[in-house]
Amino acid sequence: MKVRIRLKEGAQMPTKAHLTDAAWDLYAHWIEASSDLYTIGTGVHIEVPVNYVGLVFPRSSVSKMDLRLSNAVGVIDPGYTGEIIVKFDPLKWGRGLPVNLYETGERCAQFLLIKNNDITWNVVDEFDETARGMKGFGSSGK
């Protein structure tokens, strides 16, 4: 599948470390830091095809950083052609502790393109019984 992409000058093309990886790594093109937000522009614009959705996740390397992706997963809808920007919440700032952050040129997030199946809602008064039912958080043990 060919997907249209635009790169700002100096931005890096998304890459995969392994051919079989599901998601494409995005690189930090520019960074802005404030006391409560760490914003990274990737310099990447992706034209998500109709009937697909682009999802932006933190990379597993975020566990080595003092950051947490602000909205957990970014959703890139078809029709949005702006730059993919990721925003992180700082975890240690202002506590006098050493801080580990992404730098320009580093892989900072990952992009996954998936088929978006259209659905039709079927409103019902009740569901069939299941073993789990409405048991939620922690219902299956520790």
Backbone as JSON, one array per atom type, in Angstrom:
{
  "sequence": "MKVRIRLKEGAQMPTKAHLTDAAWDLYAHWIEASSDLYTIGTGVHIEVPVNYVGLVFPRSSVSKMDLRLSNAVGVIDPGYTGEIIVKFDPLKWGRGLPVNLYETGERCAQFLLIKNNDITWNVVDEFDETARGMKGFGSSGK",
  "N": [[0.84, -1.17, 0.0], [0.62, 2.15, -0.88], [1.28, 5.13, 0.76], [0.79, 8.54, 1.08], [3.24, 10.94, 1.99], [4.68, 13.78, 3.58], [7.61, 15.6, 4.27], [9.04, 17.9, 6.51], [11.69, 20.22, 5.96], [14.74, 18.75, 6.74], [13.59, 16.86, 8.38], [13.18, 13.41, 9.38], [12.55, 10.42, 7.57], [10.02, 8.11, 8.53], [10.94, 5.02, 10.08], [11.55, 1.43, 10.29], [12.85, -0.81, 12.65], [12.99, -3.51, 12.27], [11.97, -5.62, 9.63], [9.57, -6.96, 10.1], [8.29, -5.48, 12.06], [5.43, -3.88, 13.46], [4.8, -1.16, 13.68], [5.89, 2.14, 12.63], [8.8, 3.94, 13.36], [8.98, 7.24, 14.61], [10.78, 10.29, 14.42], [12.32, 12.81, 16.48], [12.04, 16.06, 15.41], [11.88, 18.73, 16.11], [11.87, 20.34, 19.32], [10.06, 21.53, 22.09], [10.08, 22.71, 25.34], [8.32, 23.18, 28.31], [7.36, 24.11, 31.65], [5.4, 22.29, 32.22], [4.95, 20.64, 30.04], [6.25, 18.67, 27.39], [6.94, 19.0, 24.2], [7.12, 17.5, 21.05], [7.88, 17.86, 17.74], [7.56, 16.01, 14.8], [8.08, 16.58, 12.19], [6.82, 15.27, 10.21], [4.24, 14.67, 7.92], [1.41, 12.86, 7.28], [-0.74, 11.47, 4.93], [-3.45, 10.02, 5.77], [-5.16, 7.29, 4.48], [-8.61, 7.1, 3.36], [-10.91, 5.18, 5.25], [-9.0, 4.17, 6.94], [-7.01, 4.48, 9.93], [-4.59, 6.37, 11.62], [-2.44, 5.62, 14.24], [-0.72, 6.9, 17.0], [1.73, 5.96, 19.11], [3.58, 5.76, 22.24], [7.04, 4.89, 22.12], [8.65, 1.87, 23.26], [10.91, 2.69, 24.52], [10.21, 4.87, 26.01], [9.97, 4.12, 28.59], [12.46, 4.44, 29.64], [12.72, 7.06, 29.83], [11.91, 10.21, 31.4], [9.2, 10.74, 31.02], [5.75, 10.77, 29.96], [3.44, 9.89, 27.52], [1.09, 12.3, 26.75], [-1.64, 11.98, 25.84], [-1.86, 9.28, 25.76], [-2.57, 7.55, 23.45], [-2.34, 8.75, 20.24], [-4.68, 9.78, 17.79], [-4.87, 9.78, 14.36], [-6.83, 10.99, 12.04], [-8.3, 10.35, 8.76], [-8.02, 13.0, 6.5], [-6.8, 14.81, 8.23], [-3.93, 16.58, 7.76], [-1.83, 17.77, 8.94], [1.28, 18.33, 10.74], [2.66, 15.58, 12.52], [2.61, 15.64, 15.86], [3.87, 15.04, 19.05], [3.01, 15.02, 22.46], [4.31, 15.13, 25.66], [4.01, 14.43, 29.16], [5.99, 15.69, 31.72], [7.74, 13.81, 34.21], [9.5, 14.15, 36.38], [10.3, 16.78, 36.6], [11.38, 19.77, 38.18], [11.91, 18.68, 40.65], [14.48, 18.51, 41.37], [15.84, 16.32, 40.47], [17.85, 14.22, 38.3], [17.06, 14.35, 34.85], [15.85, 12.47, 32.15], [15.51, 12.8, 28.77], [14.05, 12.82, 25.46], [15.98, 13.67, 22.56], [16.57, 15.92, 19.8], [16.46, 14.27, 16.68], [16.34, 11.72, 17.72], [14.5, 8.62, 17.95], [11.18, 8.9, 18.87], [8.49, 8.26, 19.05], [5.87, 6.08, 17.78], [4.23, 5.11, 14.77], [1.26, 3.69, 13.64], [-0.63, 2.27, 11.12], [-3.89, 1.36, 10.57], [-6.66, -0.59, 9.36], [-9.84, 0.82, 9.35], [-12.71, -0.3, 10.33], [-15.98, 0.27, 9.4], [-18.88, 0.6, 11.39], [-22.22, -0.3, 12.36], [-24.41, 0.78, 14.77], [-26.27, -1.2, 16.99], [-28.81, -0.87, 18.97], [-29.71, -2.26, 22.05], [-31.7, -3.65, 24.73], [-30.62, -5.35, 26.61], [-27.75, -7.54, 27.11], [-26.55, -10.78, 25.97], [-25.9, -13.33, 28.41], [-22.68, -13.72, 29.87], [-19.65, -15.38, 30.99], [-18.0, -13.56, 32.24], [-19.45, -11.18, 32.36], [-20.33, -8.03, 33.68], [-18.07, -7.53, 35.12], [-15.2, -5.75, 35.91], [-12.27, -3.87, 36.18], [-9.56, -5.54, 37.53], [-10.99, -7.84, 38.07], [-10.34, -10.44, 37.45], [-8.43, -11.36, 39.11], [-5.29, -10.63, 40.81]],
  "CA": [[0.0, 0.0, 0.0], [1.37, 3.39, -0.92], [0.68, 6.19, 1.57], [1.47, 9.81, 0.8], [3.92, 11.53, 3.15], [5.48, 14.99, 3.35], [8.58, 15.84, 5.33], [9.61, 19.24, 6.63], [13.12, 20.22, 5.69], [15.55, 18.22, 7.83], [12.89, 15.79, 9.1], [13.57, 12.06, 8.99], [11.52, 9.49, 7.13], [9.76, 7.05, 9.51], [11.67, 3.78, 9.81], [11.31, 0.24, 11.1], [14.09, -1.49, 13.01], [12.9, -4.86, 11.71], [10.98, -5.71, 8.56], [8.31, -7.48, 10.62], [7.7, -4.57, 13.05], [4.09, -3.4, 13.1], [4.73, 0.3, 13.64], [7.02, 2.91, 12.09], [9.37, 4.88, 14.32], [9.01, 8.67, 14.28], [11.96, 10.95, 14.98], [12.16, 14.19, 16.95], [12.54, 17.07, 14.48], [12.04, 19.91, 16.95], [11.41, 20.1, 20.69], [9.76, 22.67, 22.95], [9.85, 22.28, 26.71], [7.84, 24.15, 29.29], [7.37, 23.52, 32.98], [4.41, 21.22, 32.36], [4.73, 19.9, 28.8], [7.41, 18.43, 26.53], [6.33, 18.85, 22.9], [8.06, 17.09, 20.02], [7.4, 17.83, 16.37], [8.29, 14.98, 14.03], [8.34, 17.06, 10.85], [6.18, 14.32, 9.31], [2.81, 14.82, 7.6], [0.98, 11.63, 6.62], [-2.1, 11.5, 4.42], [-4.07, 8.74, 6.13], [-6.2, 6.98, 3.5], [-9.98, 6.9, 3.82], [-11.15, 3.85, 5.82], [-7.87, 3.8, 7.79], [-6.72, 5.41, 11.01], [-3.2, 6.35, 12.08], [-2.33, 5.66, 15.7], [0.61, 7.3, 17.46], [1.99, 5.38, 20.43], [4.95, 5.94, 22.72], [7.93, 3.75, 21.91], [8.96, 1.22, 24.53], [12.01, 3.45, 25.14], [9.69, 5.88, 26.92], [10.17, 3.62, 29.96], [13.78, 4.91, 30.08], [12.64, 8.52, 29.87], [11.11, 10.75, 32.49], [8.08, 11.29, 30.27], [4.58, 9.93, 29.68], [2.67, 10.47, 26.43], [-0.03, 12.99, 27.37], [-2.96, 11.44, 25.53], [-1.68, 7.83, 25.71], [-2.52, 7.16, 22.04], [-2.84, 9.8, 19.35], [-5.48, 9.29, 16.67], [-4.74, 10.6, 13.17], [-7.96, 10.68, 11.15], [-8.18, 10.78, 7.36], [-8.38, 14.41, 6.4], [-5.8, 15.61, 8.94], [-2.66, 16.53, 7.03], [-0.84, 18.54, 9.68], [2.45, 17.63, 11.28], [2.43, 14.7, 13.67], [3.26, 16.22, 17.03], [3.6, 14.27, 20.26], [3.16, 15.8, 23.69], [4.61, 14.3, 26.82], [4.0, 15.02, 30.5], [7.24, 15.41, 32.45], [7.47, 13.1, 35.46], [10.41, 14.51, 37.48], [10.76, 18.17, 36.52], [11.19, 20.62, 39.35], [12.17, 17.95, 41.89], [15.92, 18.48, 41.59], [16.35, 15.01, 40.08], [18.3, 14.18, 36.92], [15.94, 14.11, 33.95], [16.23, 11.82, 30.9], [14.55, 13.25, 27.78], [14.4, 12.63, 24.06], [16.68, 14.78, 21.92], [16.35, 16.03, 18.36], [17.07, 13.19, 15.92], [16.07, 10.42, 18.32], [13.17, 8.04, 17.76], [10.42, 9.36, 20.03], [7.12, 7.74, 19.02], [5.69, 5.17, 16.66], [3.01, 5.32, 13.99], [0.66, 2.45, 13.15], [-1.76, 2.5, 10.23], [-4.75, 0.18, 10.57], [-7.95, -0.51, 8.68], [-10.9, 1.31, 10.23], [-13.95, -0.91, 9.9], [-17.18, 1.01, 9.72], [-19.85, -0.22, 12.11], [-23.56, 0.22, 12.56], [-24.8, 0.5, 16.16], [-27.52, -1.92, 17.19], [-29.21, -0.59, 20.34], [-30.48, -3.33, 22.68], [-32.02, -3.42, 26.14], [-29.7, -6.15, 27.42], [-26.83, -8.4, 26.38], [-26.54, -12.19, 26.35], [-25.08, -13.58, 29.58], [-21.34, -14.26, 29.65], [-18.99, -15.76, 32.24], [-17.42, -12.37, 32.87], [-20.48, -10.18, 32.63], [-19.89, -6.63, 33.78], [-16.91, -7.44, 36.02], [-14.18, -4.94, 35.24], [-10.89, -3.72, 36.68], [-9.06, -6.46, 38.56], [-11.97, -8.88, 38.39], [-9.84, -11.79, 37.19], [-7.35, -11.65, 40.07], [-4.41, -9.51, 41.17]],
  "C": [[0.89, 1.23, 0.0], [0.6, 4.46, -0.16], [1.49, 7.45, 1.33], [2.0, 10.42, 2.1], [4.65, 12.79, 2.69], [6.4, 15.15, 4.54], [9.0, 17.3, 5.34], [11.11, 19.13, 6.37], [13.89, 19.75, 6.92], [14.88, 17.11, 8.63], [13.3, 14.43, 8.55], [12.36, 11.24, 8.58], [11.28, 8.47, 8.24], [10.47, 5.76, 9.09], [11.14, 2.65, 10.68], [12.66, -0.37, 11.42], [14.15, -2.87, 12.39], [11.78, -4.89, 10.69], [9.61, -6.13, 9.08], [7.67, -6.6, 11.7], [6.36, -4.05, 12.55], [4.06, -1.9, 12.87], [6.02, 0.91, 13.11], [7.5, 3.9, 13.14], [9.36, 6.29, 13.76], [10.15, 9.32, 15.04], [11.63, 12.38, 15.42], [12.82, 15.14, 15.97], [12.79, 18.38, 15.21], [11.4, 19.63, 18.31], [11.17, 21.43, 21.37], [9.46, 22.14, 24.34], [9.34, 23.44, 27.54], [7.82, 23.44, 30.64], [6.39, 22.35, 33.1], [4.16, 20.4, 31.1], [6.02, 19.82, 27.98], [6.84, 18.07, 25.16], [7.39, 18.54, 21.85], [7.35, 17.09, 18.67], [8.23, 16.83, 15.59], [8.68, 15.47, 12.65], [7.67, 16.21, 9.78], [4.69, 14.65, 9.17], [2.43, 13.56, 6.83], [-0.47, 11.79, 6.19], [-2.73, 10.12, 4.66], [-5.2, 8.45, 5.14], [-7.58, 6.84, 4.15], [-10.14, 5.43, 4.21], [-9.95, 3.3, 6.59], [-7.77, 4.81, 8.92], [-5.24, 5.25, 11.35], [-3.2, 6.46, 13.59], [-0.89, 5.97, 16.08], [0.76, 6.83, 18.91], [3.36, 5.83, 20.92], [5.76, 4.72, 22.33], [8.19, 3.1, 23.26], [10.09, 1.94, 25.26], [11.5, 4.54, 26.08], [9.85, 5.43, 28.38], [11.53, 4.04, 30.52], [13.8, 6.42, 30.22], [11.8, 8.95, 31.07], [9.9, 11.46, 31.91], [6.96, 10.27, 30.18], [3.79, 10.62, 28.58], [1.36, 11.02, 26.98], [-1.38, 12.36, 27.09], [-2.91, 9.93, 25.31], [-1.58, 7.28, 24.29], [-3.09, 8.31, 21.23], [-3.58, 9.16, 18.19], [-5.34, 10.28, 15.52], [-5.82, 10.15, 12.19], [-7.62, 11.03, 9.71], [-8.65, 12.23, 7.29], [-7.44, 15.32, 7.16], [-4.48, 15.46, 8.2], [-1.57, 17.36, 7.71], [0.31, 17.67, 10.17], [2.04, 16.73, 12.43], [3.29, 15.22, 14.81], [2.89, 15.37, 18.23], [3.88, 15.13, 21.47], [3.31, 14.85, 24.86], [4.45, 15.11, 28.1], [5.32, 14.68, 31.16], [6.92, 14.76, 33.79], [8.32, 13.58, 36.63], [10.77, 15.99, 37.52], [10.48, 18.91, 37.82], [11.43, 19.92, 40.67], [13.66, 17.86, 42.19], [16.55, 17.14, 41.24], [16.89, 15.08, 38.66], [17.14, 13.75, 36.01], [16.48, 13.53, 32.64], [15.15, 12.13, 29.87], [15.0, 12.85, 26.38], [15.12, 13.88, 23.55], [16.36, 14.79, 20.44], [17.13, 14.93, 17.64], [16.83, 11.81, 16.48], [14.67, 9.94, 17.96], [12.36, 8.33, 19.02], [9.0, 8.82, 20.12], [7.03, 6.74, 17.9], [4.3, 5.32, 16.07], [2.53, 3.99, 13.44], [-0.56, 2.81, 12.32], [-2.61, 1.23, 10.22], [-6.06, 0.47, 9.85], [-9.0, -0.11, 9.71], [-12.22, 0.77, 9.72], [-15.15, -0.08, 10.34], [-18.16, 0.08, 10.41], [-21.2, 0.48, 12.13], [-23.96, -0.17, 13.97], [-26.16, -0.17, 16.2], [-27.91, -1.77, 18.66], [-30.09, -1.72, 20.86], [-30.76, -2.97, 24.12], [-31.11, -4.2, 27.07], [-28.84, -7.03, 26.51], [-27.05, -9.85, 26.79], [-25.63, -12.34, 27.57], [-23.73, -14.16, 29.17], [-20.74, -14.62, 30.99], [-18.46, -14.53, 32.98], [-18.48, -11.34, 33.23], [-19.92, -8.78, 32.68], [-18.73, -6.44, 34.76], [-15.79, -6.75, 35.27], [-12.82, -5.02, 35.89], [-10.57, -4.7, 37.79], [-9.98, -7.62, 38.86], [-11.45, -10.29, 38.19], [-8.68, -12.16, 38.13], [-6.52, -10.41, 40.33], [-3.98, -8.71, 39.96]]
}
